[in-house]
Amino acid sequence: MERYDQARFSQEDDGEYEPLLSEKSTEEVQVESSLPDDLTRDSLELPALSEPELARHYVRLSQQNYGVDTGPYPLGSCTMKYNPKFTEDLAARPEAAVHPDRSEESVQGTLGLLHGLQEQLKKIGGMDAVTLQPPAGAAGEFAGILLAKAYHESQGEGAQRDEIVIPDSAHGTNFASAALGGYDVVELPSADDGRVDLDALDAAVGENTAALMLTNPNTLGLFERDIEEIADIVHDAGGLLYYDGANLNALLGRARPGDMGFDIMHFNVHKTFATPHGGGGPGAGPVGVTEDLASFLPNPQVRETDSGFEFFEPASSIGKVHGFYGNWLVLVKAYAYIARLGDDGLSDASAKAVLNANYLAEQVDYDVPFGPFHHEFVASAGDQDAADVAKRMLDYAVHPPTTKWPEIVSEALMTEPTEVEGKRTLDQLAAAFNAVADEDTETIESAPERTTARRIDQTEAARDPRLSWHALDN
Amino acid sequence: MSGAGGSPYAPHTPDETAEMLAAVDADSVEDLFDIPESVRFTDEYGLDARTEQETRREIGALLARNDDLTEFLGRGHYDHYVPSLVDTISQRSEFITSYTQYQPEITQGFLQVLFEYQSLLVELTGLEIANCSMYDAATALAEAALLAKRVRQADGTRVLLPENTREERVSVVENYVAGNDLTVETYPTEDGMVDLDALRETVDDDTLFVYAENPSTEGVIEVSLNEIGAVADDHDALFCLGSDPVALSLLQRPADVGADVVVGDAAVLGMPTSYGMGLGLFACREDFLRQVPGRLVGASEDAAGKRAYTLTLQTREQHIRRERATSNICTNQAWVALRTAIHAAQLGPGGLVDLAEQMVELPRELAGELDDVRGVRAPVNDGHHFREFVAHTDQPAPAVAADLEAEGFAVHAVGDHELQVCVTDANEPAIPDLVAAFEEVA
């Protein structure tokens, strides 16, 4: 007998349930068309189920999935916050569903909201201009790289400045985005205190430096206290300073990238401004720049005139990084979230996020090097394997932290509780960490045992890739 | 719960905050911010907080400033009726509030849906590999060009796109490939389709990548896909086909015409037009597996021997491979892929083919009716159309489009005397009114 009431963490599952796209539930239809035969396919074979069957199928699958509304989700550097529900209603309004080729005059509401979000983000980032086009944080990074390149080219130094400097603790996307832009990556080793090593930075930058990409606070949750010196070193070498906004949630109301000397930044609005991550996207990665770089922003930009809102093309625009205007529905939710919280709410969110990180770091029995922490910390699992620790934490009904990264901390457990968890939940999380810390290798290696699926053989999945139901048939 | 003026979503009581501060040995939260005074922000953003009700009212009023037009717009983004099942299921918070499935044991639900999405694309394209999403059609196309650079044995730098490709897509591709020293060029089209002779003239051994669309940007069903594929193959260039899941339900299978990669916007199933928010479709031949950009879900088994799903081949991805990753894409469009998978399943194979056939018949009918309007000739391109077509107007097209807008209809003005009109199941009921409006203004 199936136990639907415990589908999510059921220990017993008879394995009788067939996936929707299994070989057993498909139907092949012959393609009939008024088109000539040579322009059409012969047949199409896909599952053919009734709507009630589908509803149960998908509800069951949803019960086998963990989200922020299910429980705490302290995935470091991902800022998995609770998402307010009213923003969904706004994004679902029919006026939000317009076609991207509508005339500017007929979409004044849409342009007004885009303009409003640009203005909000300019204030929060301390930046002079913002584009909302990049559809994700990494896309924002790439746009930022293109902006830096366009800037250096305008200075006649495009070919000469072919390196991007990135700390070893940075998000992997920084490296990939720099490489996508055609740059060589110069990796910057961290100092003993987990922060940027000024001497190493001094040595790394020079006439070939296009930019330094920096996360502040960094992925260890540490604020780069020497940020003004860092900015001076980079700027003196003729490079630009890029701010990775992944950890901006720790700074709201307390510090602004523009004030710290950053020339370019991206916002992860789906993180900082609480829009649902949707199982891995869509996100949105608006990019802010200083006055010097505003003319290079992607086309189009939105501005307000006496007669309303309109698009315009920045004088030296890099062109486009998305086919249309980015992930519009995410932008609607971000605008609504910022409007709802205002100055005080944003500032308090940051305060509670930082308090939570420091409190949880204090409660866990694992070694937590460095500190004090801004919104996330990295514990070390020590002799235990961090991936095993994570699997075992699943048995305690919490989502585990990010594991094995950054590599500066051995067996890293990168933890970001965010402001939406209260003390009781943090104590529950700490209890899960601490229970696992006391367990033996055998127990954690065989975990999880209380989840929908037991430990999954990921090695086999990579050794023999089966990526569709067609591959299962074979 | 939270103090006045604070975050409405932070659940801390004042007592709890005090206890937690004591536990970390701090007098106030401000003590925890390790920010030098010199860069501390002491001003205000100047953003006033609102209640939920006020926020809703304000933003609702703002969005209501959009005119209520009946859209006959397409050119890469299309409106089909989205069944209620899609909204109901995709809004379930277990799905929408989750993140990337880094812990597969508690994200089997989303992984299975993405596996089903990949399977759908494999069936539609006939190619063996589909990833579980790029941002949109433009970025998927750009990633395909970069894939060509990685997988092609010989050197080659030229990326060829048809000259009627949307300029936005061309711009995105140019930006993506510039860092890899590739150049983007266009080749001629004729009558809304690829000009095969001109393509043969344009392609050479330095050509890395040949792109074509079916249906084309002008809504024409391409008749020489096999030949285009052969031209690319003769020069060891990758043949990339742009399409979408509805068109692929009916039109020639990309695998059968020699396509190496298929890209496009899959959000035509599952999403309204959403001001251009999309879902990058990406499918390719099995040989390219280790060079595929983006995320892949694979089938495996759990410790109890049961079928289970997991993200796989992650050593291609940037969180492991950093600057040597196959792409920088991390956050993708997973939730849109979920909606697309549900929509496709709700239609089933019969429903998909029927919808696609409707997309052949509706433009034929509408073009016929517009052709009867004095001063209008439609369609201007011979051949078969899918969803949309170009019409000639004796009056200047921008003026006609503006007049139609005043009558409540949106169409594209694509040339001095050319309009493009897109008709689907979503706007079909408004056809008589559109024709009447044309009679008035054209």
Interface residues (C-beta under 8 A of the other chain):
Chain A: R8 F9 D13 G15 P19 L20 L21 T26 E27 E28 V29 V31 E32 S33 S34 L35 P36 D38 L39 T40 R41 L44 E45 L46 P47 A48 L49 E51 L54 A55 Y58 V59 R60 L61 S62 Q63 Q64 N65 Y66 G67 V68 D69 T70 Y73 L75 C78 M80 K81 Y82 N83 P84 F86 E88 D89 L90 A92 R93 E95 A96 A97 V98 H99 P100 D101 R102 S103 E105 S106 V107 Q108 G109 T110 G112 L113 G116 Q120 K123 I124 G126 P135 A136 G137 A138 A139 E141 F142 L146 H171 G172 T173 F175 A176 S177 A178 A179 L180 G181 G182 Y183 V185 L222 F223 R225 I227 E228 L251 G253 R254 A255 R256 D259 M260 N268 H270 A274 P276 H277 G278 G279 G280 G281 P282 G283 N299 I318 G319 K320 V321 H322 G323 F324 Y325 G326 N327 W328 L329 V330 V332 Y335 A336 I338 A339 R340 L341 G342 D343 D344 G345 L346 D348 A349 A351 K352 V354 L355 N356 N358 Y359 E362 Q363 P372 F373 H374 A390 K391 L394 H399 P400 T402 W405 E419 V420 E421 G422 K423 L426 S446 P448 T451 T452 A453 R454 R455 I456 D457 Q458 E460 A461 A462 P465 R466 L467 S468 W469 H470 A471 L472
Chain B: S2 G3 G5 G6 S7 P8 Y9 A10 P11 H12 T13 E16 T17 E19 M20 L21 A23 V24 A26 V29 E30 L32 F33 D34 I35 P36 S38 V39 R40 F41 E44 Y45 G46 L47 D48 A49 R50 T51 E52 T55 R56 E58 I59 G60 L62 L63 A64 R65 N66 D67 D68 L69 E71 L73 R75 G76 H77 D79 P83 L85 D87 T88 I89 Q91 R92 S93 E94 F95 I96 T97 S98 Y99 T100 Q101 Y102 Q103 P104 E105 I106 T107 Q108 G109 F110 Q112 V113 L114 F115 E116 Q118 S119 L120 V122 E123 L124 E128 I129 A130 S133 Y135 D136 A137 A138 T139 L146 R166 E168 R169 S171 V172 E174 N175 Y176 A178 G179 N180 D181 I221 V223 S249 L250 L251 Q252 R253 D256 D265 P272 T273 S274 Y275 G276 M277 G278 L289 R295 L296 V297 G298 A299 S300 E301 D302 A303 A304 K306 R307 A308 Y309 T310 T312 L313 Q314 T315 E317 Q318 H319 I320 R321 R322 E323 R324 A325 S327 N328 I329 C330 T331 N332 Q333 A334 W335 V336 L338 I342 A344 A345 Q346 G348 P349 G350 L352 V353 E357 V360 E361 H384 A401 A402 E405 A410 H412
